[in-house]
Amino acid sequence: MGFFLLGLLLWGIAIGWIGQMLLGKGRKAGTYDWYQALIAGAVGSIGGGVLGSLLMGEGLELRIGGIVSSIVGAVIVLLIWNAVSARRA
């Protein structure tokens, strides 16, 4: 169970980091927000990945459609997060 949770944590960070790269955040070395990457990656993977895999008929196995929809989900979460943050500032 511990390795599963560690894997989910690392997967969330990786997907969130890819989402941040696609949005152009962190062009300077060391400017990534790892907390934001983890949250966006986890929420994006759960929402986009699971939903995308099921809609594409792939089931809940790790396939390319689930990975792509996880990244799309993370990008959507990051866009919403950035819009809310910009309003508060």
C-alpha positions as CSV (number, residue, x, y, z in Angstrom):
1,M,0.0,0.0,0.0
2,G,2.9,2.4,0.8
3,F,4.5,1.9,-2.6
4,F,1.2,2.5,-4.3
5,L,0.7,5.8,-2.5
6,L,4.3,6.8,-3.3
7,G,3.7,5.9,-7.0
8,L,0.5,8.0,-7.0
9,L,2.4,10.9,-5.5
10,L,5.2,10.7,-8.1
11,W,2.7,10.3,-10.9
12,G,0.8,13.4,-9.8
13,I,4.0,15.5,-9.6
14,A,5.1,14.3,-13.0
15,I,1.8,15.0,-14.7
16,G,1.5,18.4,-13.0
17,W,5.1,19.3,-14.0
18,I,4.3,18.4,-17.6
19,G,1.2,20.6,-17.4
20,Q,3.3,23.5,-16.0
21,M,5.8,23.0,-18.9
22,L,3.1,23.1,-21.5
23,L,1.7,26.4,-20.0
24,G,5.2,27.9,-20.0
25,K,5.6,28.1,-16.3
26,G,9.1,27.6,-14.9
27,R,11.2,28.6,-17.9
28,K,13.8,29.7,-15.5
29,A,15.5,26.9,-13.6
30,G,13.9,26.1,-10.3
31,T,10.8,28.2,-10.6
32,Y,8.3,25.3,-10.7
33,D,5.7,25.3,-8.0
34,W,5.8,21.6,-6.9
35,Y,2.8,21.9,-4.6
36,Q,0.7,23.2,-7.4
37,A,2.2,20.5,-9.7
38,L,1.2,17.8,-7.2
39,I,-2.4,19.0,-6.7
40,A,-3.0,19.7,-10.4
41,G,-1.4,16.4,-11.5
42,A,-3.5,14.4,-8.9
43,V,-6.8,16.1,-9.7
44,G,-6.1,16.1,-13.4
45,S,-5.2,12.4,-13.4
46,I,-8.2,11.5,-11.5
47,G,-10.6,13.7,-13.4
48,G,-9.1,13.7,-16.9
49,G,-7.3,10.4,-16.8
50,V,-10.1,8.2,-15.5
51,L,-12.8,10.0,-17.5
52,G,-10.7,10.0,-20.7
53,S,-9.8,6.3,-20.4
54,L,-13.4,5.3,-19.9
55,L,-14.7,7.5,-22.7
56,M,-12.1,6.1,-25.1
57,G,-13.0,2.6,-24.1
58,E,-9.6,1.7,-22.7
59,G,-10.9,0.8,-19.2
60,L,-8.7,1.7,-16.2
61,E,-5.5,0.3,-17.6
62,L,-2.4,2.5,-18.2
63,R,-2.6,3.4,-21.8
64,I,-1.7,6.4,-24.0
65,G,-5.3,7.8,-24.0
66,G,-5.3,7.9,-20.2
67,I,-1.9,9.6,-20.0
68,V,-2.9,12.2,-22.6
69,S,-6.2,12.9,-20.9
70,S,-4.4,13.1,-17.5
71,I,-2.1,15.8,-18.9
72,V,-5.1,17.7,-20.4
73,G,-6.9,17.4,-17.1
74,A,-3.8,18.8,-15.3
75,V,-3.6,21.7,-17.8
76,I,-7.2,22.6,-17.2
77,V,-6.7,22.5,-13.4
78,L,-3.7,24.8,-13.8
79,L,-5.5,27.2,-16.0
80,I,-8.4,27.5,-13.4
81,W,-5.9,27.7,-10.6
82,N,-4.0,30.5,-12.3
83,A,-7.2,32.4,-13.2
84,V,-8.3,32.3,-9.5
85,S,-4.9,33.3,-8.3
86,A,-4.8,36.3,-10.7
87,R,-8.2,37.5,-9.4
88,R,-7.1,37.4,-5.8
89,A,-3.9,39.4,-6.5
